[in-house]
């Protein structure tokens, strides 16, 4: 029998979704072990798939550029931008050329546009994990698990995985050696993809000062992708590594403090103690704390009534104390 050609097509380029769907790819390949599994991903997140042993073929496509034009109405969804549409249709045509038997996409909201896109892929069968856009009371992994069950996968293991390249691991090791770190440090990520979900400088300073006061021998690695936190260089170890090397650091860390869902999922890969801080749902998906929350039952959550920067300092300090007490060697 000719092997089936299966394609997992990722519509977005969010790092967190790569981590959440890692179990889906693993369990799918175990079910169709003799079939060819292709993953279609956009640059630059394709690097997180490079070392995945369950992927037979990785198709890297240019990113769908969400560029605003001068005549574009601010209320018009970016997906209607002609440049975006052209980039997307190029991706769909490339997939259509490959004549897949089965195409599965990442979980989406069932709009007519999304349905049209996957009709154009031309596969014999297309599966779209559909998000419930009325309640969003289930974790995103539930939707992928339901697809696996329908495809005959039994005893689905929903634990996440990440496959770190030797080069990224060496960069992380070099960072650890340079800063005399082993596994006795906390990683702090105060920056999210949008300002409303990011911490203020006052909040960052509070967290750094509190850790220094309560645990003076506990180093803090401050993620600084955009190199904008130089003012905290005397209070924390600034880290400018890429996401793959940061993942290797997460594996070594004692715990994680973060406002960004991608690092929430990364901490869940290694089941690290975590303080996870969210803005109000108006700045993300409805019930974001459910659908893109941590799967670790020990994670400490804190959600703002508005922006993250609006969280009172006393409440932030209270949750921080709870997080620190739960670390290995902390107060029980």
C-alpha positions in Angstrom: 0.0 0.0 0.0 1.3 3.5 -0.9 2.0 5.4 2.3 -0.4 8.3 3.1 0.9 11.8 2.8 -0.1 13.7 5.9 0.4 17.4 6.4 0.2 19.5 9.6 -0.3 23.0 8.4 0.3 25.8 10.9 -1.7 29.0 10.1 0.2 31.2 12.5 3.7 31.7 13.7 3.3 31.9 17.4 6.0 30.2 19.5 3.6 29.0 22.1 1.5 27.1 19.6 4.6 25.3 18.5 5.1 24.0 22.0 1.4 23.2 22.6 1.2 21.2 19.4 4.4 19.3 20.1 2.5 16.5 21.7 0.0 16.4 18.8 2.8 15.8 16.2 4.4 13.1 18.4 1.1 11.2 19.0 0.1 11.6 15.4 3.3 10.1 14.1 3.1 7.2 16.6 -0.4 6.4 15.2 0.7 6.7 11.5 4.2 5.4 12.0 4.7 4.3 8.4 3.1 7.4 6.8 5.0 10.5 5.7 4.3 13.4 8.0 5.1 16.9 6.7 4.9 20.0 8.9 4.4 23.3 7.1 5.6 26.3 9.2 6.5 29.9 8.5 9.8 31.5 9.3 11.3 32.0 11.9 9.5 29.5 14.1 10.5 26.6 11.7 13.7 26.4 13.7 11.8 24.9 16.6 10.8 22.0 14.4 14.2 21.3 12.9 15.3 18.6 15.4 11.9 17.0 15.9 12.4 13.2 15.3 8.7 12.7 14.5 8.7 15.0 11.4 9.7 13.4 8.1 9.6 16.6 6.0 9.6 20.3 7.1 8.4 22.8 4.6 9.4 26.3 5.5 7.5 29.1 3.9 8.0 32.9 4.1 6.1 34.6 7.0 2.7 36.0 6.3 3.5 39.7 6.8 0.8 41.6 8.6 1.7 44.9 7.1 -0.6 47.9 7.5 -1.0 50.1 4.4 -1.6 53.8 4.4 -5.1 53.5 3.1 -6.1 50.6 5.4 -8.9 51.2 7.8 -7.7 50.6 11.3 -10.9 48.5 12.0 -10.3 46.2 9.0 -8.9 42.8 10.0 -5.3 42.5 8.9 -6.2 39.3 7.1 -8.0 41.4 4.5 -4.9 43.3 3.6 -4.1 42.4 -0.1 -0.4 41.8 0.8 -1.4 39.3 3.5 -3.9 37.6 1.2 -1.3 37.2 -1.6 1.2 35.7 0.9 -1.4 33.3 2.2 -2.6 32.1 -1.2 1.0 31.5 -2.2 1.3 29.1 0.8 -2.0 27.4 -0.1 -0.9 26.9 -3.7 2.4 25.4 -2.6 0.5 22.9 -0.4 -1.9 22.1 -3.2 1.0 21.1 -5.5 2.1 18.4 -3.0 -1.2 16.4 -3.2 -1.6 15.5 0.4 -4.1 12.8 1.4 -4.8 14.4 4.8 -4.2 18.0 5.9 -4.6 19.0 9.6 -4.4 22.6 10.6 -3.8 24.2 13.9 -6.9 25.1 16.0 -8.8 28.0 14.5 -12.0 29.9 14.9 -14.4 28.6 12.2 -14.8 31.7 9.9 -15.8 31.3 6.3 -12.3 32.5 5.3 -10.5 29.8 7.2 -12.8 27.2 5.7 -12.1 28.6 2.2 -8.4 28.5 2.7 -8.3 24.8 3.5 -10.7 24.0 0.7 -8.1 25.5 -1.6 -5.4 23.1 -0.3 -7.0 20.4 -2.4 -6.4 17.5 0.1 -8.6 14.4 0.0 -9.4 15.0 3.6 -9.0 18.1 5.7 -9.3 18.3 9.5 -9.8 21.6 11.3 -9.7 21.6 15.1 -12.4 24.1 15.9 -12.1 26.4 18.8 -15.3 27.1 20.7 -15.5 30.9 20.2 -18.4 31.3 22.7 -16.9 30.1 25.9 -13.2 29.2 25.5 -13.4 27.3 28.8 -11.1 24.5 27.7 -7.4 24.4 27.3 -6.1 24.5 23.7 -4.6 21.1 24.0 -8.1 19.6 24.4 -9.0 20.5 20.8 -5.9 18.7 19.5 -6.5 15.7 21.7 -10.1 15.3 20.3 -8.6 15.2 16.8 -6.2 12.5 17.8 -8.9 10.4 19.4 -11.0 10.7 16.2 -8.0 9.4 14.2 -7.7 6.4 16.4 -5.0 7.4 18.9 -5.4 5.7 22.2 -4.1 6.9 25.6 -3.1 10.3 24.3 -0.1 11.7 26.2 -0.5 15.5 26.2 2.9 16.4 27.7 4.9 19.0 25.7 8.3 18.5 24.2 11.0 20.7 22.6 14.0 19.5 20.7 17.0 21.7 21.2 19.8 21.8 18.7 23.4 21.1 19.9 24.2 24.7 18.8 21.5 26.2 20.9 22.4 24.0 23.9 26.0 25.2 23.6 25.0 28.8 23.5 23.0 28.2 26.7 25.9 26.4 28.4 28.2 29.3 27.5 25.8 31.7 29.1 25.6 29.6 32.2 29.4 29.3 32.5 30.0 33.0 31.9 27.5 33.9 34.7 28.6 31.1 37.0 25.1 29.6 37.0 24.1 25.9 37.5 20.4 25.3 38.4 20.1 27.9 41.2 18.5 30.7 39.3 15.1 32.1 38.3 14.1 33.3 34.8 12.1 36.5 34.7 10.2 37.5 31.5 8.4 40.9 31.9 7.8 41.5 28.2 4.9 40.3 26.2 4.0 40.7 22.5 1.9 43.9 23.3 2.3 46.6 25.8 -0.9 45.9 27.7 0.4 42.5 28.6 3.9 43.7 29.7 5.1 44.9 33.1 6.0 48.4 34.0 9.5 49.3 35.1 8.2 49.9 38.6 6.9 46.3 38.7 10.1 44.9 37.3 12.1 46.8 40.0 9.8 45.5 42.7 10.3 41.9 41.7 14.0 42.2 41.5 14.3 44.1 44.8 12.0 41.6 46.6 14.0 38.6 45.4 17.2 40.2 46.4 15.8 41.0 49.9 14.2 37.6 50.5 16.7 35.3 48.7 19.9 37.3 48.3 21.8 34.3 46.9 19.2 33.6 44.2 20.3 35.0 40.8 17.7 36.3 38.4 18.0 36.0 34.6 16.1 38.8 33.0 15.0 38.0 29.4 15.8 41.1 27.3 15.1 40.2 23.7 14.7 43.8 22.6 17.7 45.0 24.8 15.6 47.6 26.6 16.3 46.7 30.2 19.9 47.9 30.6 18.9 49.9 33.7 18.4 46.6 35.6 21.8 45.2 34.7 23.0 45.6 38.3 20.0 43.8 39.7 19.7 40.9 37.3 21.7 39.0 34.6 20.4 40.2 31.2 19.8 37.5 28.6 19.7 38.3 24.9 19.7 34.7 23.6 17.3 33.4 21.0 14.2 31.3 22.0 15.8 28.0 21.3 18.8 28.7 23.6 16.5 30.2 26.2 14.6 26.9 26.2 17.8 25.2 27.2 18.1 27.7 30.1 14.5 27.0 31.2 15.5 23.3 31.6 18.1 24.4 34.2 16.1 27.1 36.0 14.5 26.7 39.4 11.4 28.6 38.4 9.9 31.1 36.0 8.1 34.4 36.3 6.4 35.5 33.1 3.7 37.6 31.5 4.0 35.9 28.1 2.1 32.8 27.0 4.9 31.4 24.9 7.2 31.3 28.0 4.3 29.8 30.0 4.2 26.9 27.6 8.0 26.7 27.6 8.0 26.4 31.4 5.3 23.7 31.1 7.6 21.6 28.8 9.8 21.1 31.9 7.0 21.4 34.5 8.8 24.3 36.3 7.4 26.2 39.2 5.9 29.4 37.7 4.3 32.7 38.5 2.1 33.4 35.4 0.8 36.9 35.1 -2.0 37.8 32.6 -3.7 41.0 31.5 -7.5 41.2 31.2 -9.1 39.1 28.5 -9.9 42.1 26.4 -6.2 42.2 25.4 -6.2 38.6 24.1 -8.6 35.6 23.7 -11.7 35.4 25.8 -10.8 33.4 28.9 -7.2 33.5 27.9 -6.2 32.1 31.3 -8.1 28.9 30.4 -7.3 28.4 26.7 -3.6 29.4 26.8 -2.9 28.9 30.5 -0.4 26.6 32.2 -1.1 22.9 32.4 1.0 22.7 35.6 -1.5 22.5 38.6 1.2 24.1 40.8 1.4 27.3 38.7 0.5 30.5 40.5 -1.8 32.7 38.4 -2.3 36.4 38.7 -4.7 38.3 36.3 -5.2 42.0 36.1 -8.5 43.8 35.9 -7.0 45.7 33.0 -3.4 45.9 31.8 -0.6 44.0 33.6 1.0 47.4 34.5 -2.2 48.1 36.5 -1.7 45.3 39.0 -1.1 46.8 42.4 2.4 46.4 43.7 1.3 44.9 47.0 -0.7 42.2 45.2 2.2 41.4 42.9 4.5 41.2 45.9 2.1 38.8 47.7 2.0 36.4 44.7 5.7 36.7 44.3 6.2 35.6 47.9 3.9 32.6 47.3 5.9 31.7 44.2 9.3 32.0 46.0 8.1 30.0 49.0 7.2 27.1 46.6 10.7 26.9 45.1 13.0 24.0 46.0 14.5 25.1 49.4 11.9 27.8 49.9 9.4 28.0 52.7 7.0 25.1 52.8 
